[in-house]
């Protein structure tokens, strides 16, 4: 039998387990999950980068695993519905296979190469346990170690109690009647700005000069330029690069992304190669197709890229992992990219679509025609769904903003509007 240890039982780890036991009848898979159940970042109770009121940015059709649709007709499911979906995926698709084991409440604290295999150290209610594997898949996500700019003058004096990373935002009610600056222009920044606009006195969204935003004139959210410096003085001022000074600021929220984090990896050579000794771990190097560590073809990573459709991509990547384990992809082909830019994991559409189709080409070339599981094939139907999903969410966001404006006028905190979310 081939043994595989998977670190993380969120969307990536679950998909990996499903594919490996389906397509490799000799594979045994162990999943290690630090919390008490599957779900990963979607498990709100485990204090992840989720907030209380949240719905997906992708449509339920686009987001679903292959052959496993979401229940219900809500186009953009809530976080609760996604968590339920992942638990159902585990219970009905993966758990019945006796070649899969799940270790919950077990935090991986060590990953070390021992001989030709791997040793995983887990710590949980039953103490420290050691497990040996032929292969390891790192599926721990990248929403746990926040990135906050550290080179802003004056930030060291700004109280910790008056700032947080978006990872730690939970509810809008803590910002009642405050003046708040949100830094960033991603999905989380927009969501949080929308939500706290119902309770705050004033919300500023600090973005790069070329950023696109679309707040209506009657919103209390005002778009401003990037921060140059801050001063925790009588005026509690935030100085912007265009010369504007925001005064009486009560709170700063940093929606500025995350580091990649491998706290359990004990091999210094591997760590140095993967991070290239960089101080800010915003990129992983030496990965074939963002998946296989080229320094050791027994170590894999799932869902490293950003701006992707995660659930079906995790299954697609797992199929590539399966081909590597089976030895079907030539060793000579598993090499690092010729040019590795720090932004190469960033795959805004249509780059993500090109990546899915490229991986499908690898499966078409090296995969078995009779494989039990076949991932989503990104035909024109799915390309159109991906391209239209962004516009659907943009329309939805306009509705959410108008709803937030109405709630602010009523003096009520943020909730999702009534209706099916379509």
Secondary structure by P-SEA (a helix, b strand, c coil): cbbbbbccccaaaaaaaaaaaaacccbbbbbbbcccccccccccccccccccbbbbccccccccccccccccccccccaaaaaaaaaaaaacccccccccccccccccccccccccbbbbbbbccccbbbbbbcbbbbccccccccccccccccccccccccccccccccccccccccbbbbccccaaaaaaaaaacccccbbbbbbcccbbbbbcccccbbbbcccccccccccbbbbccccccccccccccccccccccccccccaaaaaaaccccccccccccccccccccccccccccccccccccaaaaaaaaaaaaaaaaccccccccccccccccccccccaaaaaaaaaaaaaaaaaccccccccccccccaaaaaaaaaaaaaaaaaaaaaaaaaaaaaaacccccccccccc
